[in-house]
Amino acid sequence: AYYSIAKEIVTSNLKSPKSADFPSIVWSSDEIQMQRNGSLVAVQGYVDAQNSFGAEIRSTYLVEFIVADIDTYTYTAVYVKIDEETSGEFMEFD
C-alpha cells in the first residue's frame, strides 16, 4: 500500500504522468526502499517517464508522506524529491 501511495505522489509530479513506468515491487524489491516511523512513511526508488521534450528518462525519487488511514489511502505528502527538484519539507526519522 505504501508503494502505491508513493507512485501516486510521484506520478502527479511528472511532466508526462501517463508515461510513468515504475519497477515491480515483486521483481525489483531491492531497488525500492521504504521506511516507516509511526504514520510517517518514506519511499525511495526510480521511475522511467517522458520529460518535457518527449524523451524517456529515468528519474530517482524520494517521497515522504503521513498516512491518515491506510484502508482508504488517505495521506498527506510532506516531501517530494524527483531528481533535483524538491517540494515540501524533509522530515528526519528518529
Secondary structure, DSSP 4 states (H G I P E B T S, - for coil): -HHHHHHHHHHHTSSSGGG-BPPPTTT-GGG-EEEEETTEEEEEEEEEEE-TTS-EEEEEEEEEEEEEEGGGTEEEEEEEEETTEEEE------
